[in-house]
């Protein structure tokens, strides 16, 4: 049977814990979905886990192993439909059946053609109750960790988050190019966490030449993230002594066709892609390539030109903007978003599912592009 109510006291905090576990795997397990799972017996968590990088086990397997014999008759909370196929590991649905769990609570079905309802069907056929939580906020919270995977399954491309930090009047630098620091230390720390949760961080050559960034996630306990840093450099202007080339981790240097510039640096991969109509790199083709490489979440952290062109092309799924209570002013100060823009306000990108959070003196606005 399938029900729409957990039927168990305290199910909210158990699902929230599963969601927290799933979120902790972002930036580490792609192209797998970052799933969290907990096993609950007599109202207490007796096992928990999250998906491990390939070829390690899925979240449910980790949680069942920790619970051991206490899994029998227990309720399992998992953020994504248990898989029903064998790949690197055996089917999680089969493992749940073998463990003799009584109930599985899961808010999101898996659209992968190898699953797509078959996991739930296996469980129901074995007499295990499948519960779909009614609370929309739990579903929304679970989807945040899975949105990249779900988008990748549907399109073959990674989910693109555009991130920028700007003054109250929408500027990312003064007329002289000074930009350090517009936002507070707390906002910058959050941005580093976001970097750690992405599979690839993309920037443009303008940012490299102006700021000489490292493009790493300086988060305690996490090293080597993001796994891939991408520099879009249509004319091959990246200097051989760029700071990002001295950091650990892979760098993909994306140039336009016909660019002959070469740099010899460890962990640097050079790639030529077709040019767009404006002469820049074809960003859509870059997304295709990153999707083929197993990236499901990418974050764009670039200057006005590249950011504007990506938004103009409708290639952004999510926007995260850190807004500082600072007014820079000046017609020559650098805006956060360039490109062509729209000719009418009615045609502007209108974000949906908007959330607003205060981080110290700054405001973080997060919203999704209409689908």
C-alpha positions, -999 to +999 in steps of 0.1 A: +000+000+000+010+036-004-001+062+021+002+100+024+008+102+061+038+088+080+017+074+108+046+077+132+052+104+158+083+125+153+085+117+116+093+153+107+126+154+126+136+120+112+130+132+077+148+164+084+178+144+096+177+124+064+176+156+044+206+170+063+226+138+056+217+141+019+229+177+018+262+168+033+271+147+003+267+175-022+299+181-042+313+147-034+291+119-049+280+131-084+268+118-108+249+099-081+221+117-063+231+129-029+207+109-007+203+106+031+186+079+050+178+070+086+165+039+103+141+045+131+130+019+157+107+027+186+110+064+178+148+064+180+173+066+152+193+033+152+211+038+119+219+065+094+239+071+063+244+091+031+253+080-004+291+074-008+311+082-039+313+056-066+317+027-061+307+029-025+272+020-011+240+041-013+225+058+017+200+031+026+227+004+026+249+025+050+220+031+073+209-005+074+244-017+081+246+006+111+212-005+124+220-042+120+192-064+134+173-034+147+162-028+111+136-055+113+102-039+118+117-004+116+108+027+096+133+040+071+133+076+060+151+082+028+152+113+006+149+095-028+131+065-040+152+034-033+169+020-064+156-012-080+186-020-103+221-033-099+250-010-109+280-006-086+258-019-058+228-041-055+192-027-054+185-008-023+148-019-025+160-055-022+182-047+008+153-030+026+131-061+019+158-084+032+162-063+063+124-068+069+117-031+075+081-023+080+077+011+064+097+034+040+090+072+041+102+090+010+092+123-004+107+121-040+104+095-067+135+087-088+129+096-125+159+075-137+145+051-163+161+022-144+140+031-113+110+054-121+085+038-096+100+003-097+117+008-063+084+017-046+066-012-064+091-037-052+086-025-016+048-026-018+048-060-035+069-073-005+043-059+019+063-028+030+043+003+035+054+032+013+047+067+027+048+099+008+049+129+032+023+155+027+042+184+040+053+205+011+083+221+030+098+186+035+095+178-002+110+212-011+139+207+014+146+172+000+145+186-036+172+211-029+198+183-025+184+164-055+177+193-079+209+188-098+204+151-102+168+155-113+178+182-138+206+161-151+183+131-156+158+152-175+182+172-197+217+156-196+230+190-185+241+201-150+218+224-129+232+259-132+233+283-102+243+319-108+259+334-078+270+370-072+276+395-044+266+431-050+260+464-033+225+477-026+226+495-060+237+463-078+274+470-082+302+444-079+331+469-080+337+506-079+346+527-110+382+519-103+376+482-101+380+478-063+357+451-050+372+438-017+351+435+003+315+444-005+299+417+016+306+406+051+329+378+063+298+357+071+284+361+036+318+351+021+319+321+044+285+310+031+297+314-004+326+290+003+301+264+016+282+268-017+314+263-036+321+231-017+286+217-027+291+222-064+307+198-089+322+225-110+328+262-104+328+283-135+342+318-140+353+340-169+387+352-179+378+388-168+375+377-132+408+358-134+426+389-148+410+413-124+409+394-091+433+365-096+411+342-075+419+307-063+383+295-068+386+270-040+363+263-011+380+273+021+358+253+045+372+235+075+375+198+070+369+200+033+398+200+008+400+197-029+366+212-037+351+221-060+364+191-079+366+210-111+372+247-118+363+260-152+377+291-168+358+304-199+385+322-219+375+325-256+408+342-267+432+324-244+443+353-222+449+333-190+483+341-175+506+311-168+510+323-132+473+326-124+467+318-087+442+291-094+468+271-113+488+268-082+460+252-062+452+215-059+424+203-081+416+201-117+412+232-139+394+231-173+406+259-195+379+265-221+389+285-252+372+293-284+380+275-316+411+287-333+428+298-301+464+286-301+476+298-267+491+271-245+500+268-209+519+239-193+506+234-157+497+204-135+461+194-135+453+218-163+432+205-192+428+227-223+397+225-244+385+243-275+347+247-280+327+263-308+322+300-306+288+317-301+274+343-325+290+370-304+325+353-305+325+339-270+325+303-261+293+284-267+281+280-231+253+256-240+279+233-255+300+236-224+271+225-203+266+195-225+302+186-220+301+190-182+269+169-181+286+141-201+314+142-175+290+136-147+286+171-133+251+175-120+255+208-101+276+238-114+279+273-100+287+303-121+308+329-102+318+354-129+318+390-140+289+409-155+295+399-191+295+361-187+268+362-161+246+384-183+251+362-214+241+331-194+209+347-181+201+361-215+204+326-230+180+312-204+207+288-192+204+295-154+181+275-132+188+293-099+201+326-088+217+333-054+225+370-047+243+383-017+232+419-013+252+442+011+238+474+027+264+494+008+258+521-019+287+524-043+272+547-069+288+560-101+277+554-137+311+537-144+309+513-114+306+477-125+272+461-125+265+426-113+248+415-146+256+427-181+246+412-214+218+425-236+191+424-209+155+428-218+138+457-236+106+455-215+102+449-177+075+424-185+101+402-202+125+403-172+135+371-155+111+367-127+124+343-100+100+319-083+101+301-049+121+330-035+138+327-001+153+356+018+179+351+046+199+376+066+236+368+071+251+394+094+244+428+077+238+412+043+208+396+026+209+364+007+182+361-019+177+328-036+152+321-064+145+298-093+140+305-129+105+295-142+105+260-157 
